[in-house]
């Protein structure tokens, strides 16, 4: 970890203490066991509960629920250190819970909703997912088709103000095992595009809410990912999160936080890949000496290290902008596209310098290359992010 004098002035001693805590947890509780999680296809719930007990799952949430009321710089630290674990599936399991799903509750939940769910979210007892993506709606959130209709009767003793949800969600991280899922559905069928979408909190076990498939992915193997089916799912009106027909704007608002932490996670992964590769090339003997003696290799690694250091500085600049309440859609979009592409450049070259060893299943760098590939796709494709930047250039 860089000493405090070598990091952004936005990072305080409190931030660095938090970094040390997360790094220690990763070293002691994640790395020794995460290969088994990769094989199992999910992160055990006791790991998340352990993080909750240490205060890592509520860093941005109110103290009255057990949170720490910290800032977006702390979220960037968490994401960077989880990325440095070298296990992208573990990292995204945590970050979807802390920074992509549960913020819908924190940002727009009523007092009753917060009291009902937030303590369990912070403790790691109520793990969250967010269900927005559909077969025909990924980065195009306005294209979702899942619908929500008023029940309109008292069938089976139900309240006529209940909502009935029908639809299909795809590529949902934490979708298999989550206790609470925030589902985007169209509540006004006459409205077009971004209008008429609302967010509902749907609990695991709700009749009609099922896992259609557990998805088998190229990377992020320890992250459980699901197709979710909603067939006549009856949800009380009290489980709508925020205002009716304003869900699209809630999703867009939280995309800022999501994209910031994905950028920080990618930078952490890139740092770890460089560290692994430096260790390898200084020990691997070829052509009469260590690979590090070859100028082409050490110069390429030096340039990658410079790019990663620049990206890391940008992460904390953007986190500072967000923590200061400044508008930063342009910078967040830059960061997401930059870091998503960078981590692929870094891991590609790092695998190359590992030679045939790096191509073998079971090596960290091979896993990291697979995990990195999703960064230019998830949370907003690079092309979509660059359009957001371009719109703000003129």
C-alpha positions, 0 to 999 in steps of 0.5 A, a space after each residue: 500500500 502506498 504510504 499516505 504521502 504518496 496518495 491523493 490529498 483527498 485520502 485521509 488517515 481514516 481512509 487509509 486505515 479502512 484500506 488496511 482493514 479491507 486488505 487484511 480481510 482479503 489476505 486472510 479470509 478471501 485469497 486462501 479460500 476463493 479458488 473453492 468459491 470459483 468452483 462452487 459458483 458463489 461466495 458463501 454467505 458467511 463471508 459476507 456476514 463476516 464483512 458485515 460484522 467488520 462494517 464493510 457493507 455499510 460504509 455509506 449508510 446511516 449510523 443509526 442502522 449500523 453503517 459508517 456514514 462515509 463517502 464515495 472515496 471510501 467506496 472507491 477504496 473498497 472496490 480497489 482493494 477487492 479488485 486487488 484480490 485477483 478474484 473478480 467474482 468475489 469482488 463483484 458479489 460484494 460491490 453489487 450488494 454495497 454499491 449497485 443494489 442496496 443504494 436504491 433502498 438507501 437513496 429512496 426508501 421510506 422510513 418503514 422500508 429502511 427500518 425493515 431491510 437496512 440493518 440486515 443489508 449492512 450486516 450481510 444477512 440480507 444480500 441484495 441484487 438489482 434486476 434491470 437487464 432483460 434480453 432486449 434491454 441492457 445498456 438501454 434501460 428505457 427498453 425494459 418490458 417487465 410490467 407491473 399492473 395493479 391487482 385491482 381485486 382482493 383475490 386470496 385476501 390480497 389488497 387491490 392496491 398490490 402490484 402484479 409483476 410479470 417479466 424476465 430478467 437476465 444476467 442478474 448478479 447475486 440473482 440466485 442467492 439474494 434475499 432482496 432484489 430491486 426489480 425495475 418494471 414498467 408501471 405505465 404501459 402508455 408511457 414511452 421510453 424512460 417514462 413509466 418505470 418503477 422500482 420494487 423490492 421483491 423478497 426471496 420466496 415470493 410466489 411466482 419469483 423464481 430463478 429460471 437459470 443459473 448462468 455459466 459465465 466466461 469469467 467472474 466464476 464465483 459470482 452467482 448470476 441468474 435469469 429471473 422469472 416473474 410470473 404473477 408476482 404479487 408485491 404490496 404497494 408498500 414495497 415500491 421504492 421511491 416514486 411511481 414512474 420515476 424508476 428510470 431516474 433512480 437507475 440513472 442516478 445510481 449508475 454514477 456510483 456503480 460506474 465509479 466503483 467498477 472503475 476502481 475495481 478495474 484499477 485494483 485488478 490491473 495493479 494486482 496483475 502487474 505485481 504478479 507479472 513483475 514477480 514472475 519475470 524477475 524469477 523466470 529464466 530464459 536466454 541466459 537470464 531473467 525475463 526482466 533483463 529483456 528491455 522489451 518486457 520491462 519497458 512495456 511493463 513500465 508503460 503499463 504501470 504508468 497508465 495504471 498509476 494515472 488511472 488510479 489518480 483519476 479514480 480518486 479525483 472522480 471520487 472526490 468530485 462525487 463526494 463533494 457533491 459536484 456534477 461529474 457524469 462526464 468524468 464518471 463516463 470517462 473513468 468507466 470506459 478508460 479503466 474497463 479498457 485499461 484492465 484488459 490491456 494490462 492483463 493481456 500483456 501480463 498473460 503474454 509475459 507469463 508465456 505458456 504458464 499463463 495460459 493454463 487454468 489454475 493460474 491467477 493471471 489466466 483467471 484475471 484475463 477472463 474476469 477482466 473481459 466483462 469490464 467494457 460490457 457490464 455497467 454500461 458498455 464502453 461505446 455507451 460511455 464514450 457517447 456520454 462523454 462526447 455529448 458533453 464535449 461540445 
